[in-house]
Amino acid sequence: MIDIEQQLREAALDLPADAPPVAERADEEGLLDVAYSSVDSPLGPLVVAATPQGLVRVSYSEFRGEDEVLEELARRVSPRVLEAPARLDGVRRELDEYFEGRRHDFDIPIDWSYLAGFTREVLRATAAIPFGDVSTYAGVAEAAGSPRAVRAAGNALGANPMPVVVPCHRVLRTGGKLGGYTGGLERKEFLLRLEGMLL
Amino acid sequence: MSVNLPPFQALLDAHRTDVYRFLVATAGPSEADDAFQETWIAALRAYPGLRRADNLRAWLFKIAQNKSIDAHRARGRRAVPVAAVPEGASPPASAEGEDPELWARVRELPAKQRTAVFCRTVLGMPYGELALLLESSEDAARRNVHEGLKRLREELTND
């Protein structure tokens, strides 16, 4: 008696596994709502993600697992999340140039539409702090239109979904103390040193 | 109402190889690549509208089955008799692995039996999930597996 089930199972192991890619076609069809990729940096690997409108996420992979970041994007932006390194070539190139000291300002578009209210105002004010300069929590609160909301400004910065590109590392405590940093204080120090603001 | 759908990439990572093998087995190696892309594009298109996040595999294979059936029809329409393989010629390095003959026989089964046999035997899919995929009762799913296997067994025994 032939064990047909066993025969099928064994034959299936020989079937090809090299399936064609999906992301490129998804992009052509306008279905790639969130493209993401891993990018190497001196601060460890980053996950970067963009919508067709612009950057929505930069995350330190050693600080927060990639799965968690992707789940958050699926919830917050769209579940159509696919790995598509080619869609992030521009982001990768600008980050490389920045970390090599050859770039001071990011030109890549940012998609602000998934940020709302005061958080968005604070992060936009932060994005306006130039390379080689710093501000304070009180300073960005004021720039965001609510000078007394210093603590809320701190919370908004702590929830910055695009560190490095939206330079929340340039926001310090009044009096010059570093304050906090999502991703760890040593990363904030590294970035400020890179920008010549810390010896 | 909102469901927490996993990022689509997680679905792709979990099922890409199984879906591809399913399509090679049931639609044929020359149709598999197109059917595979069609499957995932259709899934991606419908994905944000899903109301439930359980049974995603059954949902996905239902789409794959439809694309496999489409590929069958398309091939049927342009069916051309294939020239006999010259005596002694070794078959081309097969895109179907070691046993193209077996998969050719699977492709001769009715659509539901093809799906049932592959999903049950190769993927070990529970009958409840298979019933969802086939949009049938569990009993009917069981029968499709049974009938398909029986026919394959008979054909191979008669050879």
Interface residues (C-beta under 8 A of the other chain):
Chain A: M1 I2 I4 E5 Q7 L8 R9 E10 A11 A12 L13 D14 L15 P16 A17 D18 A19 P20 V22 R25 A26 E29 L31 V34 Y36 D67 L70 E71 L73 A74 R75 S78 P79 R80 V81 L82 E83
Chain B: N4 L5 P6 P7 F8 Q9 A10 L12 R16 T17 V19 Y20 R21 V24 A25 P29 D33 F36 Q37 W40 I41 L44 R45 Y47 P48 A95 E96 G97 E98 D99 L102 W103 V106 V117 F118 T121 V122 L149 L152 R153 L156 T157
